[in-house]
Amino acid sequence: MSLAIGVLGTGALGRHHVRILSRLDGVELRGVYDPRSEVAAEVAACHGARVAASAEELLGQVEAVVVAAPTTEHERLAVEALGRGLHVLVEKPIATSLEEADRMLEAAAGGDRVLAVGHVEFYNPAVQRLLAHVEAPRFIEIERIAPFSPRSLDIDVILDLMIHDLQIVHALDRSDLEEVRSVGIAVLSDQVDIANARLQLASGCVVNLTASRVSDQKVRRLRLFARDSYHSLDYQEQTIKGFQLEPAAGEGRRIVPADLEVERGEPLRGELEAFVARCRGERVPLVDGEAGRRALATALTVVAGVAASIEGVSE
């Protein structure tokens, strides 16, 4: 039986949710809603969807909903949908504050409703392959660099870009966060456009992250060092190069290539397939509300560190 689903928000990302859901097996796309009626109509027409007159009307006609509205609307829409007994996939970040995230988690508690968060990079096939292969990372270095775009300038580069990698770090190493040091500056907008953070985890793993949205090139790369191995993951190419330290003849050791095979795929499709599967009760990897909240908490700690560093410089 098909899962009746709707999409709230048909902007830059919401329209891709509509595109994929309109073709996804086991799903009936009941409709879309966006307060910009002309935008909703354009997206709906491209994918054979119906436009709802209001968010409330759409919520009354579905079993699950994708919330691709601005972050400031996440809590209101998600709590209302969860209160109606619907499954919810809300785009990242889960909310603008931990208090909002907690109210969303509370609304989802005590039932079989799914609250998922759209950290799409988690569903990158290369990330899933690395998660399945690597244990006990000791050092992780991540670069996420992109050319300037006027999109998402209402939030800083940490909540816009770095939060993807913060969620993946917590998936790779689930130990507690012990220390955060961060710096950043605004360059082309009123928000921080370049940021660097150093995380110390309870396991002993150290993480160095850089995020920038004022580059002339696009780089998305993760390097991971474990006790006897090294892997370099390219998010864009969906490739993982690696080397392994293994015993050699006698008492020596040698370094050998240890690339990991990756079956390429569209991460957003993987995210939606996982959400639909979890709505049906299947146990599949998913960024749930708790994971989304943890990524937000770490991101906000990085934001606070950047603000303190800027204040220190100005003094």
C-alpha positions in Angstrom: 0.0 0.0 0.0 1.4 3.4 -1.0 2.4 5.9 1.7 0.5 9.2 1.2 3.0 12.0 1.5 3.1 15.8 1.0 5.8 18.5 0.7 5.7 21.8 2.6 8.0 24.2 0.8 8.9 24.2 -2.9 12.1 26.3 -2.8 15.6 25.3 -3.9 15.5 22.0 -2.0 11.8 21.3 -1.7 11.4 21.1 -5.5 13.9 18.2 -5.5 11.9 16.4 -2.8 8.8 16.8 -5.1 10.7 15.5 -8.1 11.9 12.4 -6.4 8.7 11.6 -4.5 6.7 11.9 -7.7 8.6 8.9 -9.0 9.3 6.9 -5.9 7.9 3.4 -5.7 5.5 2.9 -2.8 4.7 6.6 -2.5 1.6 8.6 -3.4 2.5 12.3 -3.6 -0.8 13.8 -2.5 0.2 17.5 -2.9 2.5 20.4 -2.2 2.1 23.7 -0.4 4.1 26.9 -0.5 2.9 30.4 0.6 4.3 31.6 -2.8 1.5 30.1 -4.8 3.1 30.8 -8.1 6.2 28.9 -7.1 4.1 25.9 -5.8 2.1 25.9 -9.0 5.2 25.8 -11.2 6.8 22.9 -9.3 3.6 21.0 -9.1 3.0 21.3 -12.8 6.4 19.9 -13.6 5.8 16.8 -11.6 2.1 16.2 -11.9 1.3 17.2 -8.3 -1.7 19.0 -6.8 -1.3 22.3 -5.0 -3.0 22.5 -1.6 -4.7 25.8 -0.5 -2.9 25.7 2.9 -0.5 23.8 5.0 -3.4 22.7 7.2 -5.3 21.3 4.2 -2.3 19.3 3.0 -1.6 17.9 6.5 -5.2 16.6 6.6 -4.7 14.5 3.5 -1.4 12.7 4.1 0.3 10.2 6.4 3.7 11.7 6.2 5.2 15.1 5.3 8.5 16.7 4.2 9.0 20.1 5.8 11.3 22.0 3.4 10.2 25.4 4.7 12.6 28.0 6.2 14.2 26.9 9.4 12.2 29.4 11.4 9.1 27.5 10.4 10.4 24.0 11.2 9.1 23.7 14.8 5.6 25.1 14.1 5.0 22.9 11.1 6.6 19.7 12.5 4.9 19.9 15.9 1.5 20.4 14.2 2.1 17.5 11.8 3.4 15.2 14.6 0.3 16.2 16.7 -1.9 14.9 13.9 -0.1 11.6 14.0 2.0 12.1 10.9 5.5 11.0 10.1 7.8 14.0 9.5 11.1 14.6 7.6 12.3 18.1 8.4 15.2 19.7 6.5 18.4 20.5 8.3 19.1 22.2 10.7 16.3 20.6 12.7 15.4 24.0 14.2 16.8 27.4 15.1 17.4 26.5 18.8 17.7 23.5 21.1 14.5 24.5 22.8 12.6 24.3 19.5 14.3 20.9 18.8 13.3 19.6 22.2 9.6 20.6 21.6 9.8 18.7 18.3 11.2 15.6 20.0 8.6 15.8 22.7 5.8 15.9 20.1 7.3 12.8 18.4 7.7 10.8 21.7 5.4 8.2 22.9 4.2 6.9 19.5 5.2 5.2 16.3 5.7 8.5 14.5 9.0 9.0 12.7 10.9 12.3 13.1 13.7 12.4 10.6 16.1 15.3 9.8 17.4 16.0 6.3 21.1 15.7 6.7 21.4 14.5 3.1 25.2 14.0 3.1 24.7 11.1 5.6 23.0 9.2 2.7 25.9 9.8 0.3 26.9 6.2 -0.8 30.5 7.0 0.0 29.6 8.1 3.6 27.6 4.9 4.1 30.4 2.8 2.8 32.9 4.5 5.2 30.6 4.1 8.1 30.3 0.4 7.5 34.0 -0.1 7.2 35.9 2.2 9.6 36.0 1.8 13.4 37.6 4.0 16.1 38.9 7.0 14.1 41.7 8.8 15.7 41.9 12.0 13.5 39.4 13.4 11.0 39.9 16.4 8.7 37.0 17.8 6.7 36.9 20.6 4.1 33.6 21.9 2.7 34.3 24.8 0.4 31.9 26.4 -2.1 31.6 29.4 -4.3 29.5 32.3 -3.0 25.7 32.0 -3.5 23.0 34.4 -2.3 21.0 31.3 -1.0 20.8 30.8 2.7 22.5 34.0 3.7 20.1 34.3 6.6 22.3 31.8 8.5 26.0 31.5 8.9 28.3 29.0 7.1 28.3 26.7 10.2 24.5 26.1 10.2 24.5 26.2 6.4 27.4 23.9 5.5 29.5 22.7 8.4 26.5 21.1 10.2 26.5 18.4 7.5 30.0 17.3 8.5 29.3 17.7 12.2 26.5 15.1 11.9 28.7 12.7 10.1 31.5 13.1 12.7 29.0 12.1 15.4 27.9 9.1 13.2 31.6 8.0 12.9 32.4 8.5 16.6 29.5 8.5 19.0 31.5 9.5 22.1 30.8 12.7 23.9 32.1 16.1 22.8 34.7 17.3 25.3 36.1 20.5 23.8 35.4 22.9 20.9 37.7 25.6 19.6 36.5 27.7 16.7 37.2 30.8 14.7 35.5 32.5 11.7 34.9 35.8 9.9 32.3 37.4 7.7 33.5 38.3 4.2 30.7 38.9 1.7 27.7 38.8 3.9 26.6 39.9 7.4 27.0 36.4 8.6 30.2 34.3 9.2 31.2 33.0 5.7 34.4 31.1 6.7 34.9 29.1 9.8 37.3 26.5 11.3 36.6 24.3 14.3 38.7 21.8 16.2 36.7 19.2 18.2 38.1 16.9 20.9 35.9 13.8 21.5 35.9 11.6 24.6 37.3 8.7 22.7 40.5 10.7 22.0 39.6 11.4 18.4 40.4 14.9 17.2 38.5 16.5 14.4 39.4 19.6 12.3 36.7 21.1 10.1 36.8 24.0 7.7 33.7 25.5 5.9 33.7 28.3 3.5 31.2 29.8 1.0 33.5 32.4 -0.6 35.8 30.2 -2.6 36.3 30.1 -6.3 36.0 26.3 -6.3 33.9 23.5 -4.8 35.7 21.1 -2.5 34.0 18.5 -0.2 36.5 16.1 1.2 36.9 14.0 4.4 40.2 12.4 5.5 40.1 9.8 8.3 43.0 8.3 10.1 42.5 5.2 12.2 45.1 3.1 14.0 46.3 1.2 11.0 44.5 2.8 8.1 43.9 6.1 6.2 40.9 6.9 3.9 40.2 10.0 1.8 36.5 10.4 0.9 35.4 12.8 -1.9 31.7 13.6 -1.3 31.2 14.9 -4.9 32.9 12.1 -6.7 31.6 9.5 -4.2 35.0 7.8 -4.1 37.1 6.6 -1.2 40.9 6.2 -1.6 42.7 4.4 1.2 45.8 2.8 2.5 46.2 0.0 5.1 49.2 -0.9 7.3 49.6 -4.7 7.4 52.2 -7.2 8.5 55.0 -8.0 6.1 57.6 -10.8 5.8 59.7 -11.1 8.9 58.8 -8.5 11.6 58.2 -5.6 9.4 55.0 -4.0 8.2 54.0 -2.5 4.8 51.5 0.0 3.5 49.2 -1.3 0.8 46.4 0.4 -1.2 42.9 -0.1 0.5 40.4 1.8 -1.7 36.8 1.1 -1.0 34.3 0.4 -3.7 31.3 2.7 -3.8 28.1 2.2 -5.8 27.1 5.7 -6.8 23.7 7.1 -6.1 21.7 10.3 -5.5 21.9 11.1 -1.7 18.5 12.8 -1.6 16.8 9.8 -3.1 18.5 7.6 -0.5 17.3 9.9 2.2 13.7 9.8 1.1 13.8 6.0 0.6 15.1 5.6 4.1 12.4 7.9 5.5 9.7 6.0 3.7 11.1 2.6 4.8 11.2 3.8 8.4 7.6 5.0 8.2 6.8 1.4 7.3 8.6 0.1 10.3 11.8 -1.1 8.6 15.0 -0.7 10.6 17.2 1.3 8.2 19.9 3.9 8.9 18.3 7.2 9.5 19.2 10.6 10.9 16.5 10.8 13.5 15.4 13.7 15.7 18.0 13.0 18.4 20.8 12.9 15.8 19.6 16.1 14.3 19.5 17.8 17.7 23.0 16.6 18.5 24.3 18.1 15.3 22.6 21.3 16.0 24.0 21.4 19.6 27.5 21.0 18.3 27.0 23.6 15.6 25.7 26.1 18.1 28.7 25.5 20.3 30.9 26.2 17.2 28.9 29.4 16.5 29.4 30.5 20.1 33.1 29.9 19.9 33.3 32.0 16.7 31.4 34.8 18.3 33.8 34.8 21.2 36.8 34.9 19.0 35.4 37.8 17.0 34.6 39.7 20.2 38.1 39.0 21.5 39.7 40.5 18.3 37.4 43.6 18.4 38.5 44.3 22.0 
